[in-house]
C-alpha cells in the first residue's frame, strides 16, 4: 500500500472512529491501518454503546429477527469470509475498505478489512 493511500486510509479510519464517538491511541490506529483488530473489551459501556446500536440497525437490514446480545456471536462470526458487521466504509486508490465490529475470542473488537480491486 502506498504512503499516500496509507495517509488517506488513516484519515478515513479516524473519521469512522470519530463518527462512532470513539477515540483510539496512535498505536491502536496503526494496528487498524495494518489490518489488525483492536479490542474494545476494556472500554466503558457508554463509549461503545453506539456501536451496538449501529450493529442492530445494520443487522436489521439483513435479517427480520431482532438481534440480542446473546445472538451477537451468531451474527458476527470469527470467519475471514465474514469479518463482522460493517460500520464504516470508504474507497481508497487500491481497495474498498471497511471498519468492522467483530468478535475475537468472544470479545468485541474493531478491525479493518481491505478488498483489493
Secondary structure, DSSP 8 states (H G I E B T S, - for coil): --HHHHHHHHHHHHHHHHHTT----HHHHHHHHTT-EEE-TTS-HHHHHHHHHHHHHHHHHH-SS---GGGHHHHS-SBTTB--EEEEEEE-SSEEEEEEEEEETTEEEEEEEEEE-
